[in-house]
Amino acid sequence: MTILFLIGCSERTTDYAIKCVKDVLFEKGLVSNVAQINIPSDRTCMHIDTLFTMIDQNDIVCFKPIVFDGVSSNIKVFRKCC
């Protein structure tokens, strides 16, 4: 089973903090993938829940202009090795 963990990177969450969380999650075998969502500084996108909404256990919808069109945002995906 592949488990994905989404974490937002914005004004209060740094790249370093995400790296530390990612390393612990992988080390403990809790997730297979971590997606770092780099959130734009725009106030309308202040939190990750303004970009993604979980609609059931396996499905998430996203705000298309930010995620798919890449307007002021990007996503880094880290995968657990071996």
mmCIF file of the N, C-alpha and C atoms, coordinates in Angstrom:
data_MODEL
# 
_entry.id   MODEL 
# 
loop_
_atom_site.group_PDB 
_atom_site.id 
_atom_site.type_symbol 
_atom_site.label_atom_id 
_atom_site.label_alt_id 
_atom_site.label_comp_id 
_atom_site.label_asym_id 
_atom_site.label_entity_id 
_atom_site.label_seq_id 
_atom_site.pdbx_PDB_ins_code 
_atom_site.Cartn_x 
_atom_site.Cartn_y 
_atom_site.Cartn_z 
_atom_site.occupancy 
_atom_site.B_iso_or_equiv 
_atom_site.pdbx_formal_charge 
_atom_site.auth_seq_id 
_atom_site.auth_comp_id 
_atom_site.auth_asym_id 
_atom_site.auth_atom_id 
_atom_site.pdbx_PDB_model_num 
ATOM 1   N N  . MET A 1 1  ? 0.836   -1.181 0.000   1.00 0.00 ? 1  MET A N  1 
ATOM 2   C CA . MET A 1 1  ? 0.000   0.000  0.000   1.00 0.00 ? 1  MET A CA 1 
ATOM 3   C C  . MET A 1 1  ? 0.877   1.239  0.000   1.00 0.00 ? 1  MET A C  1 
ATOM 4   N N  . THR A 1 2  ? 0.562   2.170  -0.902  1.00 0.00 ? 2  THR A N  1 
ATOM 5   C CA . THR A 1 2  ? 1.296   3.422  -0.981  1.00 0.00 ? 2  THR A CA 1 
ATOM 6   C C  . THR A 1 2  ? 0.537   4.485  -0.204  1.00 0.00 ? 2  THR A C  1 
ATOM 7   N N  . ILE A 1 3  ? 1.240   5.125  0.711   1.00 0.00 ? 3  ILE A N  1 
ATOM 8   C CA . ILE A 1 3  ? 0.632   6.193  1.497   1.00 0.00 ? 3  ILE A CA 1 
ATOM 9   C C  . ILE A 1 3  ? 1.344   7.497  1.160   1.00 0.00 ? 3  ILE A C  1 
ATOM 10  N N  . LEU A 1 4  ? 0.554   8.519  0.877   1.00 0.00 ? 4  LEU A N  1 
ATOM 11  C CA . LEU A 1 4  ? 1.085   9.837  0.546   1.00 0.00 ? 4  LEU A CA 1 
ATOM 12  C C  . LEU A 1 4  ? 0.760   10.798 1.682   1.00 0.00 ? 4  LEU A C  1 
ATOM 13  N N  . PHE A 1 5  ? 1.756   11.566 2.093   1.00 0.00 ? 5  PHE A N  1 
ATOM 14  C CA . PHE A 1 5  ? 1.597   12.567 3.141   1.00 0.00 ? 5  PHE A CA 1 
ATOM 15  C C  . PHE A 1 5  ? 1.812   13.934 2.498   1.00 0.00 ? 5  PHE A C  1 
ATOM 16  N N  . LEU A 1 6  ? 0.809   14.804 2.558   1.00 0.00 ? 6  LEU A N  1 
ATOM 17  C CA . LEU A 1 6  ? 0.922   16.163 2.027   1.00 0.00 ? 6  LEU A CA 1 
ATOM 18  C C  . LEU A 1 6  ? 1.302   17.109 3.153   1.00 0.00 ? 6  LEU A C  1 
ATOM 19  N N  . ILE A 1 7  ? 2.272   17.988 2.877   1.00 0.00 ? 7  ILE A N  1 
ATOM 20  C CA . ILE A 1 7  ? 2.640   18.992 3.870   1.00 0.00 ? 7  ILE A CA 1 
ATOM 21  C C  . ILE A 1 7  ? 2.903   20.309 3.145   1.00 0.00 ? 7  ILE A C  1 
ATOM 22  N N  . GLY A 1 8  ? 2.321   21.378 3.674   1.00 0.00 ? 8  GLY A N  1 
ATOM 23  C CA . GLY A 1 8  ? 2.459   22.686 3.047   1.00 0.00 ? 8  GLY A CA 1 
ATOM 24  C C  . GLY A 1 8  ? 3.711   23.409 3.515   1.00 0.00 ? 8  GLY A C  1 
ATOM 25  N N  . CYS A 1 9  ? 4.371   24.072 2.580   1.00 0.00 ? 9  CYS A N  1 
ATOM 26  C CA . CYS A 1 9  ? 5.541   24.891 2.890   1.00 0.00 ? 9  CYS A CA 1 
ATOM 27  C C  . CYS A 1 9  ? 5.160   26.341 2.598   1.00 0.00 ? 9  CYS A C  1 
ATOM 28  N N  . SER A 1 10 ? 5.095   27.135 3.663   1.00 0.00 ? 10 SER A N  1 
ATOM 29  C CA . SER A 1 10 ? 4.696   28.534 3.497   1.00 0.00 ? 10 SER A CA 1 
ATOM 30  C C  . SER A 1 10 ? 5.520   29.390 4.443   1.00 0.00 ? 10 SER A C  1 
ATOM 31  N N  . GLU A 1 11 ? 4.952   30.462 4.920   1.00 0.00 ? 11 GLU A N  1 
ATOM 32  C CA . GLU A 1 11 ? 5.692   31.386 5.773   1.00 0.00 ? 11 GLU A CA 1 
ATOM 33  C C  . GLU A 1 11 ? 6.098   30.777 7.115   1.00 0.00 ? 11 GLU A C  1 
ATOM 34  N N  . ARG A 1 12 ? 5.289   29.862 7.657   1.00 0.00 ? 12 ARG A N  1 
ATOM 35  C CA . ARG A 1 12 ? 5.571   29.310 8.979   1.00 0.00 ? 12 ARG A CA 1 
ATOM 36  C C  . ARG A 1 12 ? 6.207   27.925 8.956   1.00 0.00 ? 12 ARG A C  1 
ATOM 37  N N  . THR A 1 13 ? 6.228   27.269 7.811   1.00 0.00 ? 13 THR A N  1 
ATOM 38  C CA . THR A 1 13 ? 6.822   25.933 7.710   1.00 0.00 ? 13 THR A CA 1 
ATOM 39  C C  . THR A 1 13 ? 7.954   25.988 6.703   1.00 0.00 ? 13 THR A C  1 
ATOM 40  N N  . THR A 1 14 ? 9.158   25.674 7.133   1.00 0.00 ? 14 THR A N  1 
ATOM 41  C CA . THR A 1 14 ? 10.336  25.813 6.283   1.00 0.00 ? 14 THR A CA 1 
ATOM 42  C C  . THR A 1 14 ? 10.686  24.507 5.571   1.00 0.00 ? 14 THR A C  1 
ATOM 43  N N  . ASP A 1 15 ? 11.551  24.616 4.565   1.00 0.00 ? 15 ASP A N  1 
ATOM 44  C CA . ASP A 1 15 ? 12.067  23.434 3.874   1.00 0.00 ? 15 ASP A CA 1 
ATOM 45  C C  . ASP A 1 15 ? 12.750  22.491 4.868   1.00 0.00 ? 15 ASP A C  1 
ATOM 46  N N  . TYR A 1 16 ? 13.506  23.076 5.791   1.00 0.00 ? 16 TYR A N  1 
ATOM 47  C CA . TYR A 1 16 ? 14.230  22.257 6.770   1.00 0.00 ? 16 TYR A CA 1 
ATOM 48  C C  . TYR A 1 16 ? 13.270  21.476 7.672   1.00 0.00 ? 16 TYR A C  1 
ATOM 49  N N  . ALA A 1 17 ? 12.212  22.126 8.126   1.00 0.00 ? 17 ALA A N  1 
ATOM 50  C CA . ALA A 1 17 ? 11.225  21.440 8.970   1.00 0.00 ? 17 ALA A CA 1 
ATOM 51  C C  . ALA A 1 17 ? 10.587  20.277 8.212   1.00 0.00 ? 17 ALA A C  1 
ATOM 52  N N  . ILE A 1 18 ? 10.263  20.504 6.953   1.00 0.00 ? 18 ILE A N  1 
ATOM 53  C CA . ILE A 1 18 ? 9.673   19.437 6.139   1.00 0.00 ? 18 ILE A CA 1 
ATOM 54  C C  . ILE A 1 18 ? 10.665  18.294 5.950   1.00 0.00 ? 18 ILE A C  1 
ATOM 55  N N  . LYS A 1 19 ? 11.927  18.615 5.737   1.00 0.00 ? 19 LYS A N  1 
ATOM 56  C CA . LYS A 1 19 ? 12.949  17.567 5.603   1.00 0.00 ? 19 LYS A CA 1 
ATOM 57  C C  . LYS A 1 19 ? 13.010  16.719 6.867   1.00 0.00 ? 19 LYS A C  1 
ATOM 58  N N  . CYS A 1 20 ? 12.972  17.364 8.021   1.00 0.00 ? 20 CYS A N  1 
ATOM 59  C CA . CYS A 1 20 ? 13.033  16.626 9.295   1.00 0.00 ? 20 CYS A CA 1 
ATOM 60  C C  . CYS A 1 20 ? 11.818  15.714 9.466   1.00 0.00 ? 20 CYS A C  1 
ATOM 61  N N  . VAL A 1 21 ? 10.634  16.230 9.171   1.00 0.00 ? 21 VAL A N  1 
ATOM 62  C CA . VAL A 1 21 ? 9.407   15.424 9.286   1.00 0.00 ? 21 VAL A CA 1 
ATOM 63  C C  . VAL A 1 21 ? 9.472   14.262 8.293   1.00 0.00 ? 21 VAL A C  1 
ATOM 64  N N  . LYS A 1 22 ? 9.863   14.539 7.068   1.00 0.00 ? 22 LYS A N  1 
ATOM 65  C CA . LYS A 1 22 ? 9.974   13.518 6.026   1.00 0.00 ? 22 LYS A CA 1 
ATOM 66  C C  . LYS A 1 22 ? 10.916  12.409 6.460   1.00 0.00 ? 22 LYS A C  1 
ATOM 67  N N  . ASP A 1 23 ? 12.077  12.771 6.978   1.00 0.00 ? 23 ASP A N  1 
ATOM 68  C CA . ASP A 1 23 ? 13.063  11.776 7.402   1.00 0.00 ? 23 ASP A CA 1 
ATOM 69  C C  . ASP A 1 23 ? 12.510  10.862 8.497   1.00 0.00 ? 23 ASP A C  1 
ATOM 70  N N  . VAL A 1 24 ? 11.814  11.421 9.469   1.00 0.00 ? 24 VAL A N  1 
ATOM 71  C CA . VAL A 1 24 ? 11.230  10.627 10.557  1.00 0.00 ? 24 VAL A CA 1 
ATOM 72  C C  . VAL A 1 24 ? 10.128  9.707  10.023  1.00 0.00 ? 24 VAL A C  1 
ATOM 73  N N  . LEU A 1 25 ? 9.259   10.240 9.166   1.00 0.00 ? 25 LEU A N  1 
ATOM 74  C CA . LEU A 1 25 ? 8.181   9.423  8.603   1.00 0.00 ? 25 LEU A CA 1 
ATOM 75  C C  . LEU A 1 25 ? 8.730   8.240  7.806   1.00 0.00 ? 25 LEU A C  1 
ATOM 76  N N  . PHE A 1 26 ? 9.766   8.480  7.015   1.00 0.00 ? 26 PHE A N  1 
ATOM 77  C CA . PHE A 1 26 ? 10.378  7.400  6.239   1.00 0.00 ? 26 PHE A CA 1 
ATOM 78  C C  . PHE A 1 26 ? 11.098  6.406  7.147   1.00 0.00 ? 26 PHE A C  1 
ATOM 79  N N  . GLU A 1 27 ? 11.844  6.928  8.117   1.00 0.00 ? 27 GLU A N  1 
ATOM 80  C CA . GLU A 1 27 ? 12.600  6.068  9.039   1.00 0.00 ? 27 GLU A CA 1 
ATOM 81  C C  . GLU A 1 27 ? 11.679  5.116  9.805   1.00 0.00 ? 27 GLU A C  1 
ATOM 82  N N  . LYS A 1 28 ? 10.529  5.613  10.211  1.00 0.00 ? 28 LYS A N  1 
ATOM 83  C CA . LYS A 1 28 ? 9.584   4.790  10.975  1.00 0.00 ? 28 LYS A CA 1 
ATOM 84  C C  . LYS A 1 28 ? 8.672   3.960  10.079  1.00 0.00 ? 28 LYS A C  1 
ATOM 85  N N  . GLY A 1 29 ? 8.798   4.111  8.774   1.00 0.00 ? 29 GLY A N  1 
ATOM 86  C CA . GLY A 1 29 ? 7.990   3.352  7.836   1.00 0.00 ? 29 GLY A CA 1 
ATOM 87  C C  . GLY A 1 29 ? 6.515   3.725  7.840   1.00 0.00 ? 29 GLY A C  1 
ATOM 88  N N  . LEU A 1 30 ? 6.206   4.970  8.187   1.00 0.00 ? 30 LEU A N  1 
ATOM 89  C CA . LEU A 1 30 ? 4.812   5.394  8.295   1.00 0.00 ? 30 LEU A CA 1 
ATOM 90  C C  . LEU A 1 30 ? 4.189   5.779  6.957   1.00 0.00 ? 30 LEU A C  1 
ATOM 91  N N  . VAL A 1 31 ? 5.003   6.253  6.016   1.00 0.00 ? 31 VAL A N  1 
ATOM 92  C CA . VAL A 1 31 ? 4.501   6.651  4.701   1.00 0.00 ? 31 VAL A CA 1 
ATOM 93  C C  . VAL A 1 31 ? 5.485   6.209  3.621   1.00 0.00 ? 31 VAL A C  1 
ATOM 94  N N  . SER A 1 32 ? 4.991   6.165  2.392   1.00 0.00 ? 32 SER A N  1 
ATOM 95  C CA . SER A 1 32 ? 5.830   5.807  1.253   1.00 0.00 ? 32 SER A CA 1 
ATOM 96  C C  . SER A 1 32 ? 6.279   7.042  0.466   1.00 0.00 ? 32 SER A C  1 
ATOM 97  N N  . ASN A 1 33 ? 5.456   8.082  0.523   1.00 0.00 ? 33 ASN A N  1 
ATOM 98  C CA . ASN A 1 33 ? 5.723   9.305  -0.238  1.00 0.00 ? 33 ASN A CA 1 
ATOM 99  C C  . ASN A 1 33 ? 5.350   10.529 0.592   1.00 0.00 ? 33 ASN A C  1 
ATOM 100 N N  . VAL A 1 34 ? 6.129   11.594 0.411   1.00 0.00 ? 34 VAL A N  1 
ATOM 101 C CA . VAL A 1 34 ? 5.806   12.881 1.030   1.00 0.00 ? 34 VAL A CA 1 
ATOM 102 C C  . VAL A 1 34 ? 5.775   13.909 -0.091  1.00 0.00 ? 34 VAL A C  1 
ATOM 103 N N  . ALA A 1 35 ? 4.682   14.665 -0.159  1.00 0.00 ? 35 ALA A N  1 
ATOM 104 C CA . ALA A 1 35 ? 4.566   15.733 -1.148  1.00 0.00 ? 35 ALA A CA 1 
ATOM 105 C C  . ALA A 1 35 ? 4.639   17.066 -0.430  1.00 0.00 ? 35 ALA A C  1 
ATOM 106 N N  . GLN A 1 36 ? 5.654   17.849 -0.778  1.00 0.00 ? 36 GLN A N  1 
ATOM 107 C CA . GLN A 1 36 ? 5.821   19.194 -0.227  1.00 0.00 ? 36 GLN A CA 1 
ATOM 108 C C  . GLN A 1 36 ? 5.125   20.166 -1.172  1.00 0.00 ? 36 GLN A C  1 
ATOM 109 N N  . ILE A 1 37 ? 4.081   20.807 -0.674  1.00 0.00 ? 37 ILE A N  1 
ATOM 110 C CA . ILE A 1 37 ? 3.324   21.766 -1.463  1.00 0.00 ? 37 ILE A CA 1 
ATOM 111 C C  . ILE A 1 37 ? 3.829   23.161 -1.118  1.00 0.00 ? 37 ILE A C  1 
ATOM 112 N N  . ASN A 1 38 ? 4.522   23.793 -2.051  1.00 0.00 ? 38 ASN A N  1 
ATOM 113 C CA . ASN A 1 38 ? 5.035   25.139 -1.822  1.00 0.00 ? 38 ASN A CA 1 
ATOM 114 C C  . ASN A 1 38 ? 3.904   26.127 -2.090  1.00 0.00 ? 38 ASN A C  1 
ATOM 115 N N  . ILE A 1 39 ? 3.407   26.711 -1.008  1.00 0.00 ? 39 ILE A N  1 
ATOM 116 C CA . ILE A 1 39 ? 2.224   27.573 -1.056  1.00 0.00 ? 39 ILE A CA 1 
ATOM 117 C C  . ILE A 1 39 ? 2.657   29.021 -1.310  1.00 0.00 ? 39 ILE A C  1 
ATOM 118 N N  . PRO A 1 40 ? 2.009   29.682 -2.276  1.00 0.00 ? 40 PRO A N  1 
ATOM 119 C CA . PRO A 1 40 ? 2.355   31.077 -2.550  1.00 0.00 ? 40 PRO A CA 1 
ATOM 120 C C  . PRO A 1 40 ? 2.088   31.992 -1.351  1.00 0.00 ? 40 PRO A C  1 
ATOM 121 N N  . SER A 1 41 ? 2.725   33.134 -1.338  1.00 0.00 ? 41 SER A N  1 
ATOM 122 C CA . SER A 1 41 ? 2.574   34.100 -0.247  1.00 0.00 ? 41 SER A CA 1 
ATOM 123 C C  . SER A 1 41 ? 1.226   34.808 -0.260  1.00 0.00 ? 41 SER A C  1 
ATOM 124 N N  . ASP A 1 42 ? 0.447   34.604 -1.283  1.00 0.00 ? 42 ASP A N  1 
ATOM 125 C CA . ASP A 1 42 ? -0.865  35.242 -1.409  1.00 0.00 ? 42 ASP A CA 1 
ATOM 126 C C  . ASP A 1 42 ? -1.785  34.815 -0.262  1.00 0.00 ? 42 ASP A C  1 
ATOM 127 N N  . ARG A 1 43 ? -2.460  35.761 0.342   1.00 0.00 ? 43 ARG A N  1 
ATOM 128 C CA . ARG A 1 43 ? -3.320  35.483 1.501   1.00 0.00 ? 43 ARG A CA 1 
ATOM 129 C C  . ARG A 1 43 ? -4.448  34.498 1.190   1.00 0.00 ? 43 ARG A C  1 
ATOM 130 N N  . THR A 1 44 ? -4.882  34.412 -0.049  1.00 0.00 ? 44 THR A N  1 
ATOM 131 C CA . THR A 1 44 ? -5.956  33.483 -0.415  1.00 0.00 ? 44 THR A CA 1 
ATOM 132 C C  . THR A 1 44 ? -5.508  32.030 -0.344  1.00 0.00 ? 44 THR A C  1 
ATOM 133 N N  . CYS A 1 45 ? -4.207  31.796 -0.246  1.00 0.00 ? 45 CYS A N  1 
ATOM 134 C CA . CYS A 1 45 ? -3.664  30.434 -0.198  1.00 0.00 ? 45 CYS A CA 1 
ATOM 135 C C  . CYS A 1 45 ? -2.865  30.214 1.077   1.00 0.00 ? 45 CYS A C  1 
ATOM 136 N N  . MET A 1 46 ? -3.342  30.746 2.171   1.00 0.00 ? 46 MET A N  1 
ATOM 137 C CA . MET A 1 46 ? -2.567  30.754 3.409   1.00 0.00 ? 46 MET A CA 1 
ATOM 138 C C  . MET A 1 46 ? -2.306  29.359 3.973   1.00 0.00 ? 46 MET A C  1 
ATOM 139 N N  . HIS A 1 47 ? -3.243  28.417 3.790   1.00 0.00 ? 47 HIS A N  1 
ATOM 140 C CA . HIS A 1 47 ? -3.112  27.085 4.366   1.00 0.00 ? 47 HIS A CA 1 
ATOM 141 C C  . HIS A 1 47 ? -3.312  26.030 3.293   1.00 0.00 ? 47 HIS A C  1 
ATOM 142 N N  . ILE A 1 48 ? -2.776  24.851 3.536   1.00 0.00 ? 48 ILE A N  1 
ATOM 143 C CA . ILE A 1 48 ? -2.888  23.769 2.562   1.00 0.00 ? 48 ILE A CA 1 
ATOM 144 C C  . ILE A 1 48 ? -4.344  23.381 2.310   1.00 0.00 ? 48 ILE A C  1 
ATOM 145 N N  . ASP A 1 49 ? -5.205  23.567 3.307   1.00 0.00 ? 49 ASP A N  1 
ATOM 146 C CA . ASP A 1 49 ? -6.608  23.199 3.103   1.00 0.00 ? 49 ASP A CA 1 
ATOM 147 C C  . ASP A 1 49 ? -7.351  24.182 2.200   1.00 0.00 ? 49 ASP A C  1 
ATOM 148 N N  . THR A 1 50 ? -6.706  25.295 1.816   1.00 0.00 ? 50 THR A N  1 
ATOM 149 C CA . THR A 1 50 ? -7.303  26.165 0.802   1.00 0.00 ? 50 THR A CA 1 
ATOM 150 C C  . THR A 1 50 ? -6.951  25.682 -0.597  1.00 0.00 ? 50 THR A C  1 
ATOM 151 N N  . LEU A 1 51 ? -6.007  24.749 -0.702  1.00 0.00 ? 51 LEU A N  1 
ATOM 152 C CA . LEU A 1 51 ? -5.592  24.198 -1.991  1.00 0.00 ? 51 LEU A CA 1 
ATOM 153 C C  . LEU A 1 51 ? -6.090  22.773 -2.212  1.00 0.00 ? 51 LEU A C  1 
ATOM 154 N N  . PHE A 1 52 ? -6.224  22.003 -1.146  1.00 0.00 ? 52 PHE A N  1 
ATOM 155 C CA . PHE A 1 52 ? -6.626  20.597 -1.238  1.00 0.00 ? 52 PHE A CA 1 
ATOM 156 C C  . PHE A 1 52 ? -7.777  20.315 -0.280  1.00 0.00 ? 52 PHE A C  1 
ATOM 157 N N  . THR A 1 53 ? -8.727  19.500 -0.728  1.00 0.00 ? 53 THR A N  1 
ATOM 158 C CA . THR A 1 53 ? -9.825  19.060 0.125   1.00 0.00 ? 53 THR A CA 1 
ATOM 159 C C  . THR A 1 53 ? -9.996  17.565 -0.059  1.00 0.00 ? 53 THR A C  1 
ATOM 160 N N  . MET A 1 54 ? -9.949  16.823 1.029   1.00 0.00 ? 54 MET A N  1 
ATOM 161 C CA . MET A 1 54 ? -10.151 15.380 0.974   1.00 0.00 ? 54 MET A CA 1 
ATOM 162 C C  . MET A 1 54 ? -11.653 15.120 0.896   1.00 0.00 ? 54 MET A C  1 
ATOM 163 N N  . ILE A 1 55 ? -12.091 14.434 -0.171  1.00 0.00 ? 55 ILE A N  1 
ATOM 164 C CA . ILE A 1 55 ? -13.522 14.200 -0.354  1.00 0.00 ? 55 ILE A CA 1 
ATOM 165 C C  . ILE A 1 55 ? -13.946 12.792 0.047   1.00 0.00 ? 55 ILE A C  1 
ATOM 166 N N  . ASP A 1 56 ? -13.014 11.899 0.170   1.00 0.00 ? 56 ASP A N  1 
ATOM 167 C CA . ASP A 1 56 ? -13.247 10.579 0.759   1.00 0.00 ? 56 ASP A CA 1 
ATOM 168 C C  . ASP A 1 56 ? -11.892 9.978  1.094   1.00 0.00 ? 56 ASP A C  1 
ATOM 169 N N  . GLN A 1 57 ? -11.873 8.748  1.523   1.00 0.00 ? 57 GLN A N  1 
ATOM 170 C CA . GLN A 1 57 ? -10.638 8.138  2.025   1.00 0.00 ? 57 GLN A CA 1 
ATOM 171 C C  . GLN A 1 57 ? -9.517  8.086  0.989   1.00 0.00 ? 57 GLN A C  1 
ATOM 172 N N  . ASN A 1 58 ? -9.859  8.011  -0.279  1.00 0.00 ? 58 ASN A N  1 
ATOM 173 C CA . ASN A 1 58 ? -8.842  7.856  -1.326  1.00 0.00 ? 58 ASN A CA 1 
ATOM 174 C C  . ASN A 1 58 ? -8.771  8.997  -2.335  1.00 0.00 ? 58 ASN A C  1 
ATOM 175 N N  . ASP A 1 59 ? -9.601  10.011 -2.186  1.00 0.00 ? 59 ASP A N  1 
ATOM 176 C CA . ASP A 1 59 ? -9.656  11.059 -3.199  1.00 0.00 ? 59 ASP A CA 1 
ATOM 177 C C  . ASP A 1 59 ? -9.518  12.455 -2.602  1.00 0.00 ? 59 ASP A C  1 
ATOM 178 N N  . ILE A 1 60 ? -8.765  13.277 -3.330  1.00 0.00 ? 60 ILE A N  1 
ATOM 179 C CA . ILE A 1 60 ? -8.533  14.669 -2.936  1.00 0.00 ? 60 ILE A CA 1 
ATOM 180 C C  . ILE A 1 60 ? -8.800  15.544 -4.152  1.00 0.00 ? 60 ILE A C  1 
ATOM 181 N N  . VAL A 1 61 ? -9.453  16.663 -3.953  1.00 0.00 ? 61 VAL A N  1 
ATOM 182 C CA . VAL A 1 61 ? -9.608  17.640 -5.031  1.00 0.00 ? 61 VAL A CA 1 
ATOM 183 C C  . VAL A 1 61 ? -8.685  18.815 -4.730  1.00 0.00 ? 61 VAL A C  1 
ATOM 184 N N  . CYS A 1 62 ? -8.256  19.495 -5.785  1.00 0.00 ? 62 CYS A N  1 
ATOM 185 C CA . CYS A 1 62 ? -7.329  20.600 -5.588  1.00 0.00 ? 62 CYS A CA 1 
ATOM 186 C C  . CYS A 1 62 ? -7.792  21.834 -6.354  1.00 0.00 ? 62 CYS A C  1 
ATOM 187 N N  . PHE A 1 63 ? -7.237  22.953 -5.961  1.00 0.00 ? 63 PHE A N  1 
ATOM 188 C CA . PHE A 1 63 ? -7.507  24.235 -6.604  1.00 0.00 ? 63 PHE A CA 1 
ATOM 189 C C  . PHE A 1 63 ? -6.644  24.317 -7.855  1.00 0.00 ? 63 PHE A C  1 
ATOM 190 N N  . LYS A 1 64 ? -7.252  24.128 -9.013  1.00 0.00 ? 64 LYS A N  1 
ATOM 191 C CA . LYS A 1 64 ? -6.540  23.977 -10.281 1.00 0.00 ? 64 LYS A CA 1 
ATOM 192 C C  . LYS A 1 64 ? -5.545  25.093 -10.616 1.00 0.00 ? 64 LYS A C  1 
ATOM 193 N N  . PRO A 1 65 ? -5.885  26.383 -10.495 1.00 0.00 ? 65 PRO A N  1 
ATOM 194 C CA . PRO A 1 65 ? -4.918  27.409 -10.903 1.00 0.00 ? 65 PRO A CA 1 
ATOM 195 C C  . PRO A 1 65 ? -3.578  27.326 -10.167 1.00 0.00 ? 65 PRO A C  1 
ATOM 196 N N  . ILE A 1 66 ? -3.604  26.924 -8.930  1.00 0.00 ? 66 ILE A N  1 
ATOM 197 C CA . ILE A 1 66 ? -2.363  26.855 -8.161  1.00 0.00 ? 66 ILE A CA 1 
ATOM 198 C C  . ILE A 1 66 ? -1.620  25.556 -8.433  1.00 0.00 ? 66 ILE A C  1 
ATOM 199 N N  . VAL A 1 67 ? -2.328  24.446 -8.414  1.00 0.00 ? 67 VAL A N  1 
ATOM 200 C CA . VAL A 1 67 ? -1.680  23.146 -8.479  1.00 0.00 ? 67 VAL A CA 1 
ATOM 201 C C  . VAL A 1 67 ? -1.340  22.724 -9.911  1.00 0.00 ? 67 VAL A C  1 
ATOM 202 N N  . PHE A 1 68 ? -2.323  22.688 -10.795 1.00 0.00 ? 68 PHE A N  1 
ATOM 203 C CA . PHE A 1 68 ? -2.070  22.202 -12.143 1.00 0.00 ? 68 PHE A CA 1 
ATOM 204 C C  . PHE A 1 68 ? -1.459  23.257 -13.055 1.00 0.00 ? 68 PHE A C  1 
ATOM 205 N N  . ASP A 1 69 ? -1.891  24.491 -12.927 1.00 0.00 ? 69 ASP A N  1 
ATOM 206 C CA . ASP A 1 69 ? -1.365  25.547 -13.782 1.00 0.00 ? 69 ASP A CA 1 
ATOM 207 C C  . ASP A 1 69 ? -0.063  26.130 -13.230 1.00 0.00 ? 69 ASP A C  1 
ATOM 208 N N  . GLY A 1 70 ? 0.274   25.799 -11.991 1.00 0.00 ? 70 GLY A N  1 
ATOM 209 C CA . GLY A 1 70 ? 1.526   26.227 -11.397 1.00 0.00 ? 70 GLY A CA 1 
ATOM 210 C C  . GLY A 1 70 ? 1.627   27.710 -11.093 1.00 0.00 ? 70 GLY A C  1 
ATOM 211 N N  . VAL A 1 71 ? 0.513   28.367 -10.880 1.00 0.00 ? 71 VAL A N  1 
ATOM 212 C CA . VAL A 1 71 ? 0.529   29.797 -10.584 1.00 0.00 ? 71 VAL A CA 1 
ATOM 213 C C  . VAL A 1 71 ? 1.148   30.013 -9.203  1.00 0.00 ? 71 VAL A C  1 
ATOM 214 N N  . SER A 1 72 ? 2.374   30.487 -9.162  1.00 0.00 ? 72 SER A N  1 
ATOM 215 C CA . SER A 1 72 ? 3.084   30.824 -7.921  1.00 0.00 ? 72 SER A CA 1 
ATOM 216 C C  . SER A 1 72 ? 3.282   29.640 -6.972  1.00 0.00 ? 72 SER A C  1 
ATOM 217 N N  . SER A 1 73 ? 3.240   28.432 -7.465  1.00 0.00 ? 73 SER A N  1 
ATOM 218 C CA . SER A 1 73 ? 3.361   27.279 -6.577  1.00 0.00 ? 73 SER A CA 1 
ATOM 219 C C  . SER A 1 73 ? 4.049   26.138 -7.311  1.00 0.00 ? 73 SER A C  1 
ATOM 220 N N  . ASN A 1 74 ? 4.577   25.218 -6.554  1.00 0.00 ? 74 ASN A N  1 
ATOM 221 C CA . ASN A 1 74 ? 5.077   23.974 -7.125  1.00 0.00 ? 74 ASN A CA 1 
ATOM 222 C C  . ASN A 1 74 ? 5.036   22.897 -6.063  1.00 0.00 ? 74 ASN A C  1 
ATOM 223 N N  . ILE A 1 75 ? 5.194   21.687 -6.508  1.00 0.00 ? 75 ILE A N  1 
ATOM 224 C CA . ILE A 1 75 ? 5.104   20.522 -5.613  1.00 0.00 ? 75 ILE A CA 1 
ATOM 225 C C  . ILE A 1 75 ? 6.362   19.692 -5.777  1.00 0.00 ? 75 ILE A C  1 
ATOM 226 N N  . LYS A 1 76 ? 6.970   19.302 -4.646  1.00 0.00 ? 76 LYS A N  1 
ATOM 227 C CA . LYS A 1 76 ? 8.115   18.388 -4.645  1.00 0.00 ? 76 LYS A CA 1 
ATOM 228 C C  . LYS A 1 76 ? 7.643   17.090 -4.027  1.00 0.00 ? 76 LYS A C  1 
ATOM 229 N N  . VAL A 1 77 ? 7.884   15.977 -4.699  1.00 0.00 ? 77 VAL A N  1 
ATOM 230 C CA . VAL A 1 77 ? 7.492   14.679 -4.168  1.00 0.00 ? 77 VAL A CA 1 
ATOM 231 C C  . VAL A 1 77 ? 8.747   13.900 -3.798  1.00 0.00 ? 77 VAL A C  1 
ATOM 232 N N  . PHE A 1 78 ? 8.772   13.388 -2.570  1.00 0.00 ? 78 PHE A N  1 
ATOM 233 C CA . PHE A 1 78 ? 9.878   12.576 -2.072  1.00 0.00 ? 78 PHE A CA 1 
ATOM 234 C C  . PHE A 1 78 ? 9.375   11.157 -1.913  1.00 0.00 ? 78 PHE A C  1 
ATOM 235 N N  . ARG A 1 79 ? 10.137  10.189 -2.391  1.00 0.00 ? 79 ARG A N  1 
ATOM 236 C CA . ARG A 1 79 ? 9.748   8.791  -2.279  1.00 0.00 ? 79 ARG A CA 1 
ATOM 237 C C  . ARG A 1 79 ? 10.751  8.053  -1.410  1.00 0.00 ? 79 ARG A C  1 
ATOM 238 N N  . LYS A 1 80 ? 10.221  7.164  -0.576  1.00 0.00 ? 80 LYS A N  1 
ATOM 239 C CA . LYS A 1 80 ? 11.086  6.359  0.293   1.00 0.00 ? 80 LYS A CA 1 
ATOM 240 C C  . LYS A 1 80 ? 11.851  5.367  -0.576  1.00 0.00 ? 80 LYS A C  1 
ATOM 241 N N  . CYS A 1 81 ? 13.135  5.304  -0.371  1.00 0.00 ? 81 CYS A N  1 
ATOM 242 C CA . CYS A 1 81 ? 13.973  4.360  -1.120  1.00 0.00 ? 81 CYS A CA 1 
ATOM 243 C C  . CYS A 1 81 ? 13.998  3.013  -0.386  1.00 0.00 ? 81 CYS A C  1 
ATOM 244 N N  . CYS A 1 82 ? 13.952  1.988  -1.156  1.00 0.00 ? 82 CYS A N  1 
ATOM 245 C CA . CYS A 1 82 ? 14.068  0.603  -0.652  1.00 0.00 ? 82 CYS A CA 1 
ATOM 246 C C  . CYS A 1 82 ? 13.141  0.367  0.493   1.00 0.00 ? 82 CYS A C  1 
# 
